[in-house]
Amino acid sequence: MSDCVFCRIVRGEIPSKKVYEDEHVYAFHDIHPVAPVHVLVVPKVHVDSMAHLSGEHEAAMGRLMVAVGRIAREQGCADGFRTIVNTGRVGLQEVYHLHLHILGGPDPLPPMLKR
């Protein structure tokens, strides 16, 4: 998708503060962080959402999941972090390119949802 904002970031057409890159994965700081550490991790191949994954995405998604722990530790989240994947309208996905949020910082994060 040539007009997808995350595809354009991956291609270097839109600047980002990159924290990690390999042949399958690109990670960068969120421009509107909600925690001291807020990194977005995206597969380089365009996939609209988690609901659109298929067997052909296994290598990229496996690499993405393995990279998350490394990225979080490198960003100072040795004591833990939260990962979030918003999917579709009900999941409040804002950009329709699959992406995972890494959230963390020195203090515990607030609860995700009210009980």
Order of alpha helices (4+ residues) and beta strands (2+ residues): alpha-beta-beta-beta-alpha-beta-beta
